[in-house]
Amino acid sequence: MQGPEYSLYYWFFQFYGKLPAPLFQYPLKKPRFSFLLNNLPFAKKQITVWNQRALKVIGWPPYTTDAGIGLTCVGYCDSIRVGGTADSSWLAKDELNNALKEMVNEINLLAQECSWNTI
C-alpha cells in the first residue's frame, strides 16, 4: 500500500483506537477511502444454524464510507469466497466481475504453489 491511505490506516489503528469512544467515533462519521478490503476469517469446520448445515458463507463490504471499490474475502471450511462492490464511476459491473475472477485465479495459483512446496 502506498500514498496517503497508508498513513491514514496506520494512524487510525495506532491512535484512534486508543481514544475514548466519543473521540474515536468522530472520524468514522465521514471517512473517505478509495479502496476497502475486508478479510473475514470464519469457521474452519462446517457449522449448523437451527440444525441446518451452512454450505456457503458470504460477506460484503460495509458501505459506511464513500469508498470506490470494496472487496470481501470470507474463509469458511477449506474455501475462500470473494465478493465485491464498486461505484459505477470507478468500475463497470463486468470489469468488477473480471477483477474478482482474476483474484480468485491468483488465489488458486497461490494455493497450488503452496501445496507443491509442502510435498
Secondary structure in CASP SS format (residue, H / E / C, confidence):
PFRMAT SS
TARGET T0000
AUTHOR 0000-0000-0000
METHOD secondary structure of the structure
MODEL  1
M C 1.00
Q C 1.00
G C 1.00
P H 1.00
E H 1.00
Y H 1.00
S H 1.00
L H 1.00
Y H 1.00
Y H 1.00
W H 1.00
F H 1.00
F H 1.00
Q H 1.00
F C 1.00
Y H 1.00
G H 1.00
K H 1.00
L C 1.00
P C 1.00
A H 1.00
P H 1.00
L H 1.00
F H 1.00
Q H 1.00
Y H 1.00
P H 1.00
L H 1.00
K C 1.00
K C 1.00
P C 1.00
R C 1.00
F C 1.00
S C 1.00
F E 1.00
L E 1.00
L E 1.00
N E 1.00
N E 1.00
L E 1.00
P E 1.00
F C 1.00
A C 1.00
K C 1.00
K C 1.00
Q C 1.00
I C 1.00
T E 1.00
V E 1.00
W C 1.00
N C 1.00
Q E 1.00
R E 1.00
A C 1.00
L C 1.00
K C 1.00
V C 1.00
I C 1.00
G C 1.00
W C 1.00
P C 1.00
P C 1.00
Y C 1.00
T C 1.00
T C 1.00
D C 1.00
A C 1.00
G C 1.00
I E 1.00
G E 1.00
L E 1.00
T E 1.00
C E 1.00
V E 1.00
G E 1.00
Y E 1.00
C C 1.00
D C 1.00
S E 1.00
I E 1.00
R E 1.00
V E 1.00
G E 1.00
G E 1.00
T E 1.00
A E 1.00
D C 1.00
S C 1.00
S C 1.00
W C 1.00
L C 1.00
A C 1.00
K H 1.00
D H 1.00
E H 1.00
L H 1.00
N H 1.00
N H 1.00
A H 1.00
L H 1.00
K H 1.00
E H 1.00
M H 1.00
V H 1.00
N H 1.00
E H 1.00
I H 1.00
N H 1.00
L H 1.00
L H 1.00
A H 1.00
Q H 1.00
E H 1.00
C H 1.00
S H 1.00
W H 1.00
N H 1.00
T C 1.00
I C 1.00
END
